[in-house]
Amino acid sequence: MKPTSRRWKLRFSLGATAIASVSMVGILASTGATPASATARQRSASTGAVVSLAEGAQGTPNFIMPFVTGANNAEANINLQYQMWPTLYTISTPKSVDAINKTLSLAYPPVYSDGNTVVTVTLKPWKWSDGTPLSARDITFFMNILKAEKTSWSSWAPGNMPTNVVSWTTKGASTVVFKLNKAYNPTWFTDTELAHLVPMPQQAWDKESATGPVGNYDTTTAGAKAVYTFLKKQGEDTATYNTNPLWQVVDGAFKIKQYTSNSFVALVANTAYSGPDKPKISKFEEIPYTSSTAEFNAVLSGDVSLGYVPLNDLTETSRVQAVGYDTVRSELEASNMLSLNYHSPVVGPLVKQLYIREALNDVMDQPGQIKAILHGTGGYADYGPIPPEPTNPYMASLQRKNPFDISAARKLLTSHGWKIPASGAAKCVKPGTGSSECGAGIAKGKTLTFALLYVTGSGYLTATMANYKSDASEVGIVINLSQQPFNSIVGDICGTATCDSPGWQIANWGAGFAENYNSPYPEGAPIFENHVGLDYPVTAQFAALMDATKTATGSNTVKAMRAYDKWVIQHQLEVWQIETYTVNTVSSKIKNVWYSPITGNVYPQEFVVK
C-alpha cells in the first residue's frame, strides 16, 4: 500500500441497511440546537434529565414516517422513527446478538405451526399515546399498505414479505395469523421479516388527506395507495414535524417536540408509554454536526456526555479518556462494499466481466489500509457477504483470503486483451468474447475508467479512497473520485424505487459504508435482490442459493449459508472493503447505554443520568 495523507453505517437495506453509518451516539446537551457544557447539564436521575444523540456527520434525519423508502433508508431516519414507532420485534439484547428483546418488543415471541407455514403473533397490552389500545388492526394496516406499495419499501426483496405471505388475518383484538406460501426457517422469518414490520396507528393515520376523515381505506389497493401517498408526503415535510398531529400518536417511549431546518431534533418522554422501561429522562435530543471534526472537538472540550472518536483520530483516545470518558467499541452486523452499477450504459459491460471485478478487488488493499489509516485497531477486513463480526458460523473458509495482489490484477487484464500503458487507463486491444478477449459489449479502444462517488465528511474515507485510486492506477484502472453529502447520493442514485439511475458507476455510501442486514441472520436478499439498479443480475442458480438460506433448518442452515457465501466470493459481485468499528465515548455520568449490533440503535428510555 502506498502512503496516503478513511456507525455512521448506512442502514440501506438493499435492504438497511442498507445499509452504512458512523454509529449514532448520545450526548448530554442543552435544550437548544447547540450543545452546552455537559458539566452544566448533568443532573440526578430524574424526569428533568436531558440527553441527546450526536447525528453522524454524513447524514441527518429527513423522513419521519415509519414506512421507509430506499431513498430515505438511512440510520439517522431509522433511529429517529424507532423512538416513536418501534418495530414489532426488537432483535438483540446487551448480552445476545440474536435474541428477541422481550422488554422492547411489542409482541410476545411468534408461534410457528403447520410445518412452519403458519405464524401467529400476539401483541402485548400496550396503548397508543392517544389512549387507544395497540391492536392487530395496526399490523394489518401496515401490511395492507405494504402489499399495495411493496416496491417502495426499503426492506422489500423479490419473494420476501409481503409476497411470501398468502394472507394475514386478525384473531381477536390482539392477534394476527400469517399464512405463508411455503415453510421457512423460523429464525430467518422472525429476524428478517417480522422484525421489520412497524405497527402504525390505524385509528389516526388511515386517511387520504389532512382534512379527510379516518376510514378503512387501506382495505382496498386503491385506498392503500392513496393513504401511503398522503403519509409519505407528510413524512417528507420537515417544516411541519413540530405541528403535524399525525406524529403525536406514538407507541414508543418518546414524542417529537422540535425539529429545525439544520436537522436538530428534540424528543420528549411519552408519558403514556406502555413499556416496562419507562423513560427516566425528560428529553432526548439529536444534535447535527457539520463534520466529524466538529463533533470530536465537542468531545475533547468535555461538552458532551456520549460521543464518538472519528476513525482518523483513533490515536487521540488517551486524550478522550483524560477528559473523563470511557471508550467502548461497537460494530454493526454488516458487509462493506463498493456498489457497482451493472445497469450503467458506460461501465455496465465492464463490471459484468468476472475478471474485471476480480481485478477491482485485487487492487483494494484492506490490510494495508487498516494498518496505515485505521492505526491497526479501527476496523477489520471483509471479503464477502457474510459479516465476519460479530462471530457467526456461516462464513465459507475462502472468505478469509486476502486478494490484494497488483501483479495478479495486471495479469488478469493483459490476458483478456487489455494493454496497460506506463500511465493512464488501460485500453481494450482485443475485443470479442473469447477467453483471451475483452468480453461482450466492450469495444476496441474502450478504457478502464470509472467514476467513484463517495460521501463527504470523513477523513478516513477520503484516505482509503485515495489509496484505492493510487493502487488501481498501477494496473491501468483509472478511478475518478468525487464527493457528495450522503442524502444527496441516496437521492441521486435511489431516487426511484428500483435505484436504476444510469448516471452513477461506482458508489461508496458512507464513512464505513455497509449493507446492514438489520438482522443477525445475514442471508443475501438484502444486498442482491432489493433494487434493480444496485443489484447483480441474479441468475437462477444464485436465486436458488439465496432461497435455500431462507428455508433450510437445523444443520442444513449452516451448509446453505456457506454455499451462498462461497458462490458470491467466487463471483466477486462487489468490491469488498474494510469494515469499521465505532469507538464510542461514554461519560460515567450516564448508565445503561448499549448499542445494538443489528440496527445501531440506542435506547434512551433505559438511560439513567447520575
C-alpha positions in Angstrom: 0.0 0.0 0.0 1.3 3.4 -0.9 1.4 6.1 1.8 -1.7 8.3 1.9 -2.3 11.7 3.7 -10.7 6.5 5.7 -21.7 3.6 12.9 -22.3 6.1 10.8 -23.3 3.0 8.9 -25.8 3.2 6.2 -28.9 1.4 7.1 -29.5 0.8 3.4 -31.3 -2.4 3.0 -30.8 -3.2 -0.4 -32.1 -3.8 2.3 -30.7 -1.4 5.5 -29.5 -1.3 5.7 -28.5 -0.6 4.0 -27.3 -0.4 5.0 -23.8 2.2 6.4 -23.1 4.8 9.2 -21.0 6.2 11.9 -22.8 4.9 15.0 -25.5 7.3 16.2 -24.5 8.0 19.8 -26.0 10.1 22.6 -24.6 13.3 24.1 -25.7 15.3 27.1 -26.7 18.8 25.8 -28.7 21.9 26.2 -32.3 22.2 25.2 -31.5 24.2 22.1 -29.8 23.2 18.9 -26.3 24.0 20.1 -24.6 21.6 22.6 -23.8 23.2 26.0 -21.4 22.1 28.6 -22.0 18.6 29.9 -20.9 19.6 33.4 -23.6 22.3 33.5 -26.3 19.9 32.3 -25.7 16.8 34.4 -28.5 16.2 36.9 -29.6 13.4 39.2 -31.6 10.5 37.7 -35.0 12.1 37.2 -37.5 13.2 34.7 -35.6 16.5 34.4 -32.6 15.0 32.7 -31.8 15.9 29.1 -29.8 13.5 27.0 -29.0 13.9 23.3 -27.6 12.0 20.3 -24.8 13.1 18.0 -26.1 12.8 14.5 -23.5 11.3 12.1 -21.7 14.0 10.0 -22.7 12.2 6.8 -26.4 12.0 7.3 -29.2 13.7 9.2 -32.9 12.7 9.7 -35.2 13.9 6.9 -38.1 11.4 6.9 -40.3 10.7 9.9 -43.0 8.3 8.6 -42.0 4.7 9.6 -42.7 3.1 6.2 -39.2 3.8 4.8 -38.4 4.1 1.1 -35.0 3.3 -0.4 -34.2 7.0 -0.8 -34.8 7.6 2.9 -33.3 4.5 4.4 -30.5 6.0 6.4 -29.8 5.1 10.1 -30.5 8.7 11.0 -34.1 8.2 10.0 -34.4 4.7 11.4 -33.1 5.7 14.8 -35.5 8.7 14.9 -38.5 6.7 13.9 -37.8 3.8 16.3 -38.0 6.1 19.3 -41.6 6.9 18.4 -42.8 3.8 16.5 -40.8 0.7 17.4 -40.7 -2.4 15.1 -42.9 -5.3 16.0 -39.8 -7.2 17.3 -36.6 -5.7 18.6 -33.7 -8.2 18.0 -30.6 -8.2 20.2 -30.0 -7.5 23.9 -26.9 -6.2 25.7 -25.8 -9.9 26.1 -27.1 -11.6 22.9 -26.9 -10.6 19.3 -29.7 -12.9 18.1 -32.2 -12.9 20.9 -35.7 -11.3 20.8 -35.6 -8.4 23.2 -38.6 -9.2 25.3 -38.6 -5.8 27.1 -38.6 -3.7 24.0 -40.6 -5.8 21.6 -44.3 -5.0 21.1 -45.4 -8.7 20.8 -44.8 -12.0 22.5 -42.5 -14.4 20.7 -44.2 -15.7 17.5 -45.6 -19.2 17.4 -44.9 -21.4 14.3 -47.2 -24.2 13.3 -48.3 -26.4 10.4 -44.7 -27.2 9.5 -43.5 -23.6 9.7 -46.2 -22.4 7.3 -48.4 -20.5 9.8 -47.1 -17.8 12.1 -49.2 -16.4 15.0 -48.3 -13.1 16.5 -49.9 -11.7 19.7 -49.4 -8.2 20.8 -48.8 -7.1 24.4 -51.4 -4.9 26.0 -49.8 -1.6 25.1 -51.5 1.6 24.2 -51.0 4.5 21.8 -50.3 7.9 23.3 -53.9 8.9 22.5 -55.2 6.1 24.8 -56.2 3.7 22.0 -55.1 0.1 22.6 -52.4 -1.2 20.3 -54.2 -3.8 18.2 -54.0 -6.4 15.5 -55.6 -3.9 13.1 -52.5 -1.7 13.4 -50.4 -4.6 12.0 -52.8 -5.3 9.1 -52.9 -1.6 8.4 -49.1 -1.7 7.8 -49.4 -5.0 5.8 -52.2 -3.6 3.5 -50.1 -0.6 2.7 -47.1 -2.9 2.2 -49.0 -5.1 -0.2 -50.0 -2.1 -2.3 -46.6 -0.4 -2.2 -44.1 -3.3 -1.7 -41.5 -2.0 -4.2 -41.4 1.3 -2.3 -40.4 -0.4 0.9 -36.7 -0.4 1.6 -36.8 -3.9 3.2 -38.6 -5.5 0.2 -36.9 -8.1 -2.0 -38.5 -10.3 -4.6 -40.1 -13.3 -3.0 -39.9 -11.8 0.5 -42.6 -10.0 2.6 -45.4 -9.5 1.6 -45.3 -11.8 -1.5 -44.3 -14.8 0.6 -47.4 -14.4 2.8 -50.6 -15.8 1.4 -52.8 -14.0 3.9 -52.8 -12.1 7.2 -56.0 -12.1 9.3 -56.9 -10.9 12.8 -57.9 -13.3 15.5 -59.4 -11.2 18.3 -58.2 -7.8 19.1 -54.5 -8.6 19.6 -53.6 -11.5 17.4 -52.6 -11.7 13.7 -52.2 -15.0 11.8 -49.8 -15.1 8.9 -50.2 -17.9 6.4 -47.0 -18.4 4.3 -46.6 -19.7 0.8 -44.2 -22.4 2.0 -42.2 -23.4 5.0 -39.4 -21.0 6.1 -36.7 -21.1 8.6 -38.3 -19.6 11.7 -35.2 -17.7 12.7 -35.0 -16.1 9.3 -38.7 -15.2 9.2 -38.7 -13.7 12.6 -35.4 -11.8 12.4 -35.6 -10.6 8.8 -39.3 -10.3 8.1 -41.4 -9.8 11.3 -38.7 -7.7 12.9 -39.1 -5.1 10.1 -42.8 -4.6 10.5 -44.0 -1.4 12.2 -47.5 -1.4 13.7 -49.0 2.0 12.7 -51.9 3.8 14.4 -54.8 2.9 12.0 -57.3 4.9 14.0 -55.3 8.1 13.3 -53.4 7.5 10.1 -55.9 5.7 7.8 -56.6 8.9 5.9 -56.3 10.1 2.3 -55.8 13.8 3.1 -55.1 16.0 6.1 -58.7 17.2 6.3 -60.4 14.0 5.4 -61.9 11.5 7.9 -60.3 8.4 9.2 -61.7 5.3 7.5 -60.7 1.8 6.3 -59.2 2.9 3.1 -56.3 0.6 3.4 -58.5 -2.5 2.8 -58.6 -1.8 -1.0 -55.5 -1.5 -3.1 -56.5 2.0 -4.4 -57.3 3.2 -0.9 -54.0 1.8 0.5 -52.1 3.6 -2.3 -53.9 6.9 -1.5 -53.1 6.6 2.2 -49.5 5.8 1.5 -49.2 8.8 -0.9 -50.6 11.1 1.8 -48.5 9.7 4.6 -45.3 9.8 2.5 -45.9 13.4 1.6 -46.4 14.3 5.2 -43.3 12.4 6.2 -41.2 14.4 3.8 -42.5 17.8 5.0 -39.9 18.5 7.7 -41.2 22.0 8.2 -44.4 20.6 9.8 -42.8 18.0 12.1 -43.4 20.2 15.1 -47.1 20.7 14.5 -48.4 17.8 12.5 -50.9 15.9 14.7 -50.1 12.6 12.9 -46.7 12.4 14.5 -48.1 12.9 18.0 -49.7 9.5 18.0 -47.0 7.1 19.1 -46.5 3.9 21.0 -42.7 4.4 21.6 -41.0 5.9 24.5 -40.8 9.4 23.0 -42.7 12.0 21.0 -41.4 14.7 18.7 -41.2 18.2 20.2 -39.0 20.2 17.9 -37.3 19.9 14.5 -35.3 22.7 13.0 -34.0 23.4 9.5 -30.5 22.2 10.4 -31.9 18.8 11.4 -31.8 19.3 15.2 -34.4 17.1 16.8 -35.8 17.2 20.3 -38.0 14.4 21.6 -39.8 14.4 24.9 -40.8 11.5 27.0 -44.1 9.9 26.1 -45.9 9.8 29.5 -48.4 7.2 28.2 -45.6 4.8 27.1 -46.7 1.2 27.9 -43.3 -0.4 28.1 -41.8 -1.7 31.4 -38.7 0.5 30.9 -40.4 3.9 31.3 -38.1 6.9 30.3 -36.1 8.2 33.2 -35.2 11.4 31.3 -37.5 14.2 30.1 -35.9 15.0 26.8 -33.8 13.2 24.1 -32.1 15.5 21.6 -30.4 14.7 18.3 -27.6 17.2 17.5 -26.3 17.8 14.0 -22.6 18.4 13.4 -21.2 19.6 10.1 -18.2 17.2 10.3 -16.7 14.5 12.5 -14.0 17.1 13.4 -16.7 19.4 14.9 -18.1 16.5 16.9 -14.7 15.4 18.2 -13.9 19.0 19.2 -17.0 18.9 21.4 -15.8 15.6 23.0 -12.3 17.0 23.7 -13.9 20.1 25.2 -16.0 18.0 27.6 -19.2 19.4 26.1 -20.9 16.1 25.5 -21.6 13.0 27.7 -21.7 10.4 24.9 -20.0 10.9 21.6 -17.6 9.1 19.3 -13.9 9.2 18.2 -13.7 9.7 14.4 -11.7 6.9 12.8 -8.9 9.3 11.7 -8.5 10.4 15.3 -8.1 6.9 16.9 -4.6 7.9 18.2 -6.3 10.5 20.4 -8.2 8.1 22.6 -5.9 8.8 25.6 -6.9 12.5 25.4 -10.6 11.4 25.4 -10.0 9.2 28.5 -8.2 12.0 30.2 -11.2 14.3 29.9 -13.3 11.7 31.7 -14.7 9.3 29.2 -14.7 5.6 28.8 -14.2 4.3 25.3 -16.5 1.5 24.1 -16.0 -0.2 20.8 -19.1 -1.4 18.8 -20.0 -2.6 15.4 -22.9 -3.4 13.2 -23.6 -6.7 11.7 -22.9 -5.6 8.1 -20.9 -6.3 5.0 -18.9 -3.4 3.4 -18.5 -2.9 -0.3 -18.4 -0.5 -3.2 -21.6 -0.9 -5.2 -21.2 -1.5 -8.9 -23.8 -0.3 -11.4 -24.3 -3.3 -13.7 -27.0 -1.3 -15.5 -24.8 1.7 -16.4 -24.5 2.1 -20.2 -20.9 3.3 -19.6 -19.4 0.7 -17.2 -22.1 -2.0 -17.1 -20.3 -4.1 -19.8 -17.1 -3.8 -17.9 -18.3 -4.8 -14.4 -20.3 -7.7 -15.9 -16.9 -9.4 -16.6 -15.8 -11.5 -13.8 -12.1 -10.9 -14.5 -12.6 -7.1 -14.2 -14.4 -7.5 -10.9 -11.6 -9.7 -9.7 -9.0 -7.0 -10.7 -11.0 -4.3 -9.0 -10.9 -6.4 -5.8 -7.2 -7.3 -6.2 -6.2 -3.6 -6.0 -8.1 -3.0 -2.8 -5.5 -3.2 0.0 -7.6 -3.8 3.1 -4.9 -5.0 5.5 -2.7 -2.0 4.4 -5.5 0.5 4.9 -6.3 -0.9 8.4 -2.6 -0.6 9.4 -1.8 2.8 7.9 -5.2 4.7 8.1 -7.0 2.9 11.0 -3.9 2.5 13.1 -4.4 -1.2 13.2 -7.4 -1.1 15.5 -10.2 0.8 13.8 -11.6 -1.9 11.6 -11.3 -5.4 10.0 -11.0 -6.9 6.6 -14.3 -8.0 4.8 -14.0 -10.2 1.7 -17.6 -11.5 1.3 -21.3 -11.1 2.1 -21.3 -12.9 5.5 -20.2 -10.4 8.2 -17.0 -11.6 9.9 -18.2 -9.8 13.1 -20.0 -10.4 15.3 -18.8 -14.0 15.2 -21.1 -16.4 13.4 -20.9 -20.0 12.0 -21.9 -19.1 8.4 -18.6 -17.9 6.7 -17.0 -20.1 4.0 -13.3 -20.7 4.6 -12.2 -18.9 1.4 -13.7 -15.7 2.7 -10.6 -15.2 4.8 -8.3 -14.9 1.8 -6.7 -11.5 1.2 -6.9 -10.9 -2.6 -4.7 -7.8 -2.7 -2.3 -8.5 -5.5 -1.2 -5.9 -8.0 0.6 -8.4 -10.3 -2.4 -10.7 -10.3 -4.6 -7.8 -11.4 -2.2 -6.9 -14.2 -2.2 -10.5 -15.4 -6.0 -10.7 -15.4 -6.2 -7.6 -17.6 -3.4 -8.4 -20.1 -4.6 -12.0 -20.5 -8.0 -10.7 -21.5 -7.0 -8.3 -24.3 -6.1 -5.1 -22.4 -2.9 -3.0 -23.0 -1.7 -1.3 -19.8 0.3 1.9 -20.5 3.1 3.3 -18.3 0.5 5.8 -17.1 -3.2 6.4 -17.7 -6.0 4.0 -18.5 -5.7 0.5 -20.0 -7.3 0.1 -23.4 -9.1 -2.9 -24.9 -6.9 -4.0 -27.9 -8.6 -7.4 -28.4 -12.4 -7.0 -28.5 -14.6 -10.1 -28.6 -16.0 -12.8 -26.4 -13.2 -15.3 -26.5 -11.2 -16.4 -23.4 -8.4 -14.0 -24.2 -10.6 -11.1 -25.4 -12.1 -8.2 -23.5 -15.7 -9.5 -23.3 -19.2 -8.9 -24.6 -20.2 -5.2 -25.1 -16.6 -3.9 -24.8 -15.4 -2.2 -28.0 -11.9 -1.8 -29.2 -10.3 1.3 -27.6 -12.6 1.2 -24.5 -10.7 2.3 -21.4 -10.8 1.1 -17.9 -12.1 4.4 -16.4 -14.6 4.6 -13.6 -16.3 7.4 -11.7 -16.4 6.6 -8.0 -18.8 8.7 -5.9 -18.3 8.7 -2.1 -19.8 10.6 0.8 -18.3 13.7 2.3 -17.4 14.3 5.9 -14.8 11.6 6.8 -11.1 12.0 6.7 -10.5 8.2 6.9 -12.9 7.5 4.0 -11.1 10.1 1.9 -7.8 8.5 2.7 -8.9 5.0 1.8 -10.4 6.1 -1.5 -7.2 8.0 -2.4 -5.3 4.8 -1.6 -7.6 2.7 -3.8 -7.3 5.2 -6.7 -3.5 5.0 -6.3 -3.2 1.2 -6.2 -5.7 0.8 -9.1 -3.6 3.2 -11.3 -0.7 0.7 -11.2 -2.7 -1.7 -13.4 -4.3 0.9 -15.7 -7.6 1.2 -13.8 -8.4 4.9 -13.6 -10.6 5.9 -10.7 -12.1 9.4 -10.9 -13.2 10.4 -7.4 -15.9 12.8 -6.4 -17.9 13.5 -3.2 -21.4 14.4 -2.2 -23.3 14.6 1.1 -24.9 11.3 1.9 -28.5 12.4 1.5 -27.6 13.8 -2.0 -26.0 10.5 -3.0 -29.0 8.5 -1.9 -31.4 10.9 -3.7 -29.4 10.8 -6.9 -28.9 7.0 -7.0 -32.0 5.7 -5.3 -34.5 8.5 -6.1 -36.7 5.8 -7.6 -37.9 2.5 -6.1 -35.6 0.5 -8.3 -32.4 2.6 -7.8 -31.9 2.4 -11.6 -30.3 5.8 -12.3 -27.9 5.2 -15.3 -25.6 8.1 -14.3 -23.6 6.6 -11.5 -20.9 4.0 -11.9 -19.4 3.0 -8.5 -20.9 4.2 -5.2 -19.5 4.3 -1.7 -22.3 5.5 0.5 -20.6 6.5 3.7 -17.8 6.7 6.2 -17.7 3.0 6.8 -20.5 2.2 4.3 -22.1 -1.1 4.9 -25.1 -3.0 3.7 -26.6 -3.6 7.1 -28.8 -6.7 7.3 -30.8 -5.3 10.2 -30.9 -9.0 11.3 -28.4 -11.4 12.9 -29.3 -13.8 10.0 -27.3 -12.5 7.0 -29.0 -14.0 4.0 -28.5 -12.5 0.6 -31.7 -10.8 -0.4 -31.0 -7.5 1.4 -27.9 -7.0 -0.7 -28.5 -8.6 -4.1 -32.3 -8.6 -4.7 -33.9 -5.5 -3.4 -33.3 -2.8 -6.0 -32.7 -3.4 -9.7 -30.2 -0.6 -10.3 -27.9 -1.7 -7.5 -28.1 -5.4 -8.0 -26.0 -8.0 -9.7 -28.2 -9.7 -12.4 -29.5 -12.6 -10.4 -29.2 -16.0 -12.2 -31.4 -19.0 -11.4 -28.5 -20.7 -9.6 -27.8 -17.7 -7.5 -31.5 -17.2 -6.7 -31.7 -20.9 -5.6 -28.7 -20.5 -3.3 -30.3 -17.4 -1.6 -33.7 -19.1 -1.3 -32.0 -22.0 0.5 -30.7 -19.7 3.2 -34.3 -18.8 4.0 -35.8 -22.3 4.0 -33.1 -24.5 5.4 -33.4 -25.6 9.0 -31.2 -27.4 11.5 -27.7 -28.4 10.4 -28.7 -27.6 6.8 -28.8 -23.9 7.7 -25.1 -23.5 8.1 -24.5 -25.5 4.9 -26.8 -23.3 2.9 -25.3 -20.1 4.2 -21.7 -21.3 3.4 -22.7 -22.4 -0.1 -24.2 -19.0 -0.7 -21.2 -17.2 0.8 -18.7 -19.3 -1.4 -20.6 -18.6 -4.6 -20.7 -14.8 -4.1 -17.0 -14.7 -3.2 -16.1 -16.8 -6.3 -18.0 -14.5 -8.5 -16.8 -11.3 -6.8 -20.1 -9.5 -7.2 -19.0 -6.3 -5.5 -15.7 -4.6 -4.5 -15.3 -5.5 -0.8 -13.7 -3.0 1.5 -12.8 -2.7 5.2 -15.5 -2.7 7.8 -15.1 -0.3 10.7 -15.7 -0.2 14.4 -17.2 2.7 16.2 -15.3 3.9 19.2 -17.9 5.5 21.4 -17.1 7.9 24.2 -19.3 7.3 27.2 -19.3 9.5 30.3 -19.5 7.8 33.7 -22.5 10.1 34.4 -24.8 8.1 32.1 -25.6 4.4 32.8 -27.4 1.7 30.9 -26.1 2.7 27.5 -25.7 0.0 24.9 -25.6 0.0 21.1 -27.5 -2.6 19.0 -25.2 -4.6 16.7 -28.2 -5.1 14.5 -29.6 -1.6 13.9 -27.1 0.7 15.6 -30.0 2.0 17.7 -29.6 3.3 21.3 -32.4 3.0 23.7 -32.7 6.3 25.7 -35.7 5.1 27.7 -33.1 2.9 29.6 -30.6 5.7 30.3 -30.0 6.7 33.9 -28.2 10.0 34.4 -26.3 10.2 37.7 
